[in-house]
Amino acid sequence: MTINGVAYNWTMLQMVIPGLGINNPDDSILLGVSALKYEKSREIKKNYGSGGNLSSRGFGNKVCTASITMDLNTQLKLRNAVGSLLDLGQFDIHVSFANPIVDFAANAGSNPNVDGSDDWDTKTVVIKGCVFNKDAMESQNDDDNITTEFDLNPLDIEIS
């Protein structure tokens, strides 16, 4: 039986903005991101009927929110490509989580994480139609890494 024996963690996360028009494809990898948040939600309204009993539910609009915290080096890389984060236009962020699939039955009595296997389970989330609504920098005394959180204002979030 194949069991996923390792928890997903920050080191297994990769974020890419494809199609930025940057000469070096590696420049689209957001290595200086220290936080990422995304949420897809919708309002659910309870409709009650006779006797005060719940009779149905009404569904509101789907709402997507996301933010990214980037270090100054990553911000400068994006600014060098287009001038200002406000000029970046609409973009998608592809977030990949790679996790080794461990076959404990085949590796009985040994450490299943050192079998040399290239068997990885990859999950992808696409934060679609992002656009920055600010270009900013925040820093204070004793900062050893200058970071700023930016709202991504996504159109949709696709979770595979």
C-alpha positions as CSV (number, residue, x, y, z in Angstrom):
1,M,0.0,0.0,0.0
2,T,1.3,3.5,-0.9
3,I,1.0,5.9,2.0
4,N,1.9,9.6,1.9
5,G,4.3,9.6,4.9
6,V,5.5,13.2,4.8
7,A,3.5,16.3,5.7
8,Y,3.4,19.1,3.2
9,N,5.6,22.0,4.4
10,W,7.0,25.3,3.2
11,T,10.1,23.7,1.7
12,M,7.9,21.7,-0.7
13,L,6.2,24.8,-2.0
14,Q,7.1,26.4,-5.3
15,M,5.4,29.6,-6.8
16,V,5.7,30.6,-10.4
17,I,4.3,33.5,-12.4
18,P,4.4,32.2,-16.0
19,G,4.5,34.5,-19.0
20,L,6.0,37.6,-17.4
21,G,8.2,38.2,-20.4
22,I,11.4,38.0,-18.3
23,N,14.4,36.8,-20.3
24,N,15.5,34.2,-17.8
25,P,12.7,31.7,-17.0
26,D,14.1,31.1,-13.5
27,D,13.3,34.8,-12.7
28,S,9.6,33.9,-12.7
29,I,10.1,31.7,-9.7
30,L,9.2,33.6,-6.5
31,L,12.0,32.5,-4.2
32,G,11.7,35.4,-1.8
33,V,8.1,34.8,-0.8
34,S,7.8,34.3,2.9
35,A,4.0,34.0,3.2
36,L,1.1,33.2,0.9
37,K,-2.6,33.3,1.8
38,Y,-5.6,32.4,-0.3
39,E,-9.3,31.8,0.4
40,K,-12.3,31.0,-1.7
41,S,-15.6,31.4,0.1
42,R,-19.2,32.2,-0.4
43,E,-22.1,33.3,1.8
44,I,-24.6,30.7,2.8
45,K,-27.9,32.0,4.0
46,K,-30.3,29.7,6.0
47,N,-33.9,29.9,4.9
48,Y,-36.5,29.0,7.5
49,G,-40.0,27.8,7.0
50,S,-43.0,26.9,9.1
51,G,-42.3,26.0,12.7
52,G,-39.0,27.9,12.6
53,N,-37.3,24.9,10.9
54,L,-34.5,25.2,8.4
55,S,-36.1,24.5,5.0
56,S,-33.3,25.4,2.5
57,R,-30.2,27.3,1.9
58,G,-29.5,30.2,-0.4
59,F,-26.0,30.7,-1.8
60,G,-24.3,34.0,-2.4
61,N,-21.5,35.0,-4.7
62,K,-18.1,33.2,-4.5
63,V,-15.4,35.5,-3.2
64,C,-11.7,35.0,-3.7
65,T,-9.0,36.7,-1.6
66,A,-5.3,36.2,-1.6
67,S,-2.1,37.9,-0.4
68,I,1.6,37.4,-0.8
69,T,4.5,38.6,1.3
70,M,7.7,39.2,-0.7
71,D,11.1,40.3,0.3
72,L,12.6,43.4,-1.3
73,N,14.8,41.4,-3.7
74,T,11.7,39.7,-5.2
75,Q,9.9,43.0,-5.4
76,L,12.9,44.6,-7.3
77,K,13.0,41.6,-9.7
78,L,9.4,42.2,-10.6
79,R,9.8,46.0,-10.8
80,N,12.8,45.6,-13.1
81,A,10.7,43.6,-15.5
82,V,7.9,46.2,-15.8
83,G,8.7,49.4,-13.8
84,S,6.1,49.2,-11.1
85,L,4.1,46.4,-9.5
86,L,1.0,48.5,-10.6
87,D,2.2,48.1,-14.2
88,L,2.5,44.3,-14.0
89,G,-1.0,43.8,-15.2
90,Q,-3.1,40.7,-14.7
91,F,-1.2,37.5,-13.9
92,D,-1.7,34.0,-12.6
93,I,0.4,32.4,-9.8
94,H,0.9,28.7,-10.0
95,V,1.5,27.2,-6.5
96,S,2.8,23.6,-6.5
97,F,3.1,21.4,-3.5
98,A,5.4,18.4,-4.1
99,N,5.4,15.6,-1.6
100,P,7.2,12.2,-1.8
101,I,4.9,9.2,-2.0
102,V,6.2,6.6,0.3
103,D,5.6,2.8,-0.2
104,F,6.0,1.5,3.3
105,A,5.3,-2.1,2.2
106,A,8.1,-2.1,-0.3
107,N,10.5,-0.5,2.1
108,A,9.7,-2.6,5.2
109,G,12.5,-2.4,7.8
110,S,14.3,0.4,6.0
111,N,14.0,4.2,5.9
112,P,11.4,4.7,3.1
113,N,12.6,8.3,2.5
114,V,16.1,7.3,1.3
115,D,15.1,4.7,-1.3
116,G,16.1,7.0,-4.2
117,S,12.6,7.1,-5.5
118,D,11.5,9.9,-7.8
119,D,7.9,9.2,-7.0
120,W,6.2,12.5,-6.0
121,D,2.6,13.5,-5.5
122,T,2.2,17.1,-6.8
123,K,-0.8,19.3,-6.0
124,T,-1.3,22.5,-7.8
125,V,-3.3,25.6,-7.0
126,V,-3.7,28.4,-9.6
127,I,-4.5,31.8,-8.2
128,K,-6.0,33.3,-11.4
129,G,-6.3,36.9,-12.6
130,C,-4.1,38.5,-9.9
131,V,-3.4,42.3,-10.0
132,F,-1.6,44.5,-7.5
133,N,-3.4,47.5,-6.3
134,K,-0.3,49.0,-4.5
135,D,3.4,49.3,-4.9
136,A,5.0,49.7,-1.5
137,M,7.9,49.0,0.8
138,E,7.8,48.6,4.5
139,S,10.9,48.5,6.8
140,Q,11.9,49.4,10.3
141,N,14.9,49.3,12.6
142,D,16.6,45.9,13.1
143,D,15.0,44.4,9.9
144,D,17.2,41.6,8.7
145,N,14.9,41.0,5.7
146,I,12.7,43.7,4.3
147,T,9.3,42.2,3.4
148,T,5.9,43.6,2.4
149,E,2.5,42.0,2.2
150,F,0.5,42.7,-1.0
151,D,-3.1,41.9,-1.8
152,L,-3.4,39.8,-5.0
153,N,-7.1,40.6,-5.8
154,P,-7.7,37.4,-7.7
155,L,-10.5,36.6,-10.0
156,D,-10.6,32.9,-9.1
157,I,-8.7,30.2,-7.3
158,E,-8.5,26.7,-8.9
159,I,-7.5,23.9,-6.6
160,S,-6.6,20.6,-8.2
